[in-house]
Amino acid sequence: MLTSREGAVLQLLAHGCTYEQVAARLGISVHTVTSHIKNCYRKLDVHCAAAAVMRAIELRLLSVEH
């Protein structure tokens, strides 16, 4: 359902990273992070990053471990 990059972006957001931090860690632009998030919204049928993370966890597309 999600690409590996979309999953990586959501994983970092789930761990509290900002879009800027996600971009720096993945070596991509903030614009690209935003594009990945918008794709996640569409695929997961949500309207915000927090909801995208929660839906991905519910669907077992993401795991949040400490």
C-alpha positions as CSV (number, residue, x, y, z in Angstrom):
1,M,0.0,0.0,0.0
2,L,2.7,2.5,1.0
3,T,6.1,2.8,-0.8
4,S,9.2,2.1,1.3
5,R,10.0,5.8,1.2
6,E,6.5,6.8,2.4
7,G,6.8,4.3,5.2
8,A,10.2,5.7,6.2
9,V,8.7,9.3,6.3
10,L,5.8,8.2,8.4
11,Q,8.1,6.2,10.7
12,L,10.2,9.3,11.4
13,L,7.1,11.4,11.9
14,A,5.8,8.8,14.4
15,H,9.1,9.2,16.3
16,G,8.5,13.0,16.6
17,C,10.7,14.3,13.8
18,T,9.7,17.5,12.0
19,Y,9.4,17.6,8.2
20,E,12.8,19.4,8.2
21,Q,14.4,16.6,10.3
22,V,12.8,13.9,8.1
23,A,14.2,15.6,5.0
24,A,17.7,15.9,6.6
25,R,17.7,12.3,7.7
26,L,16.6,10.9,4.4
27,G,18.6,13.2,2.3
28,I,15.6,14.7,0.5
29,S,14.0,18.1,0.3
30,V,11.2,19.3,2.6
31,H,9.0,19.6,-0.6
32,T,9.6,15.8,-1.3
33,V,8.7,15.0,2.3
34,T,5.4,17.0,1.9
35,S,4.7,15.1,-1.4
36,H,5.2,11.7,0.4
37,I,2.9,12.8,3.2
38,K,0.2,13.9,0.7
39,N,0.4,10.5,-1.0
40,C,0.0,8.9,2.4
41,Y,-3.0,11.0,3.2
42,R,-4.6,9.8,-0.1
43,K,-3.7,6.2,0.3
44,L,-4.8,6.0,4.0
45,D,-7.8,8.3,3.5
46,V,-6.8,10.8,6.2
47,H,-6.3,14.5,6.4
48,C,-3.4,15.1,8.7
49,A,0.0,13.6,9.6
50,A,-1.1,12.3,13.0
51,A,-4.1,10.5,11.5
52,A,-1.8,9.0,8.8
53,V,0.6,7.7,11.5
54,M,-2.3,6.2,13.5
55,R,-4.0,4.6,10.5
56,A,-0.6,3.1,9.4
57,I,-0.2,1.6,12.8
58,E,-3.7,0.3,12.9
59,L,-3.1,-1.4,9.5
60,R,0.2,-2.7,10.7
61,L,2.1,-0.8,8.1
62,L,4.2,0.9,10.8
63,S,5.4,-0.2,14.1
64,V,6.4,2.2,16.8
65,E,9.0,0.8,19.1
66,H,11.2,2.7,21.5
